[in-house]
Amino acid sequence: MPENSVCILALIVLSGVLLAWITTRASFPKRFRAKCIWVCDGDTIRVRRGWFRASRKLRLIGMDAPEGKQEFGRQATLALRGLVLGKTVRVEAIGTDRYGRWVSRVYSAKTDVSLQMIRMGCAWPYYAYFGNLTTRERTQYEKAGREARSGRLGLWAGKNPEAPWDWRKRHRSLFWRFVLWLKGLVRRLFGRGSR
């Protein structure tokens, strides 16, 4: 096969991949109701809309729960299960994070699940991403965090609770730091959502 033919074929394949990527990109915000079918950890759930649709992983907005191997991680997961597992929730997805999860406001009945997790002392307000919240939400989340801490609720009953973002920094290998940096770079270059 001549060199020009190979270049043309490569260009056609690349164009097809690019076209498929552009047409499948999600536009945000997305609002829908879905059933929570799995609680992955204290700040991530999996939901499904209808029997024939694929499930979707959601990252709860405005809060950060302890990691599974971190102190109080299991309790945070169990608390979130009690709030949403098996229930139909209302979702407002605003974008994607670096793991491809939809960053979302999640409501069980009329309860803001992120706010409730903070109130119970099962999560920190996630100040680094407060830009995704409304002014009212920021105020509510900060107040709930202060009240849970002063009331020594949940994780605040421990001697020296460590914020999940600090815990992740200490436990992430150099390889994973590089992988996450590379994923973030690709998302910034190609405009793939925000956290």
Beta strands, then each sheet from edge to edge (+ up, - down):
strand 1: 30-41
strand 2: 44-48
strand 3: 56-60
strand 4: 63-64
strand 5: 88-96
strand 6: 102-108
strand 7: 111-112
strand 8: 124-125
sheet 1: 7+ 6- 3- 2+ 1- 5+
sheet 2: 4+ 8-
end
